[in-house]
Amino acid sequence: MATNLSIDNKLLEQALQVSGLKTKEATVNQALREFVQRRKQRETTALFGQLPQDPGYDYKKGRR
């Protein structure tokens, strides 16, 4: 899907250098994937401490 965007050129150049990707399109797509992934991680970490714990779970047994 073609979309016209006004993107900060300096920021895009920095992203190209940091990512090591060859095209602007690949860089923007990678940045969007990482953005979505981080937001999903926030949702997951927000659940810590809110879910009921299993009193019978033995974490040491799972290490073996």
C-alpha positions, 0 to 999 in steps of 0.5 A: 500500500503506497502512502505519502508521509512527511518523515524527518530526513535526519531521523531517517538517515540515523535509523538507516545507519543504526539498522544497517538496512539498505533501503528507507522502506525496509528501515521504516518497516523494521521501525514499525515492527519494533514499535508494535513489539514494544507496545505488546511487551508493555501490555504483557508486563502490565499483567505481572502481579495481576494474575493469580499464582499457582501455589503448587508450582515448583519453579526449581523443578522446572530448571532440571 
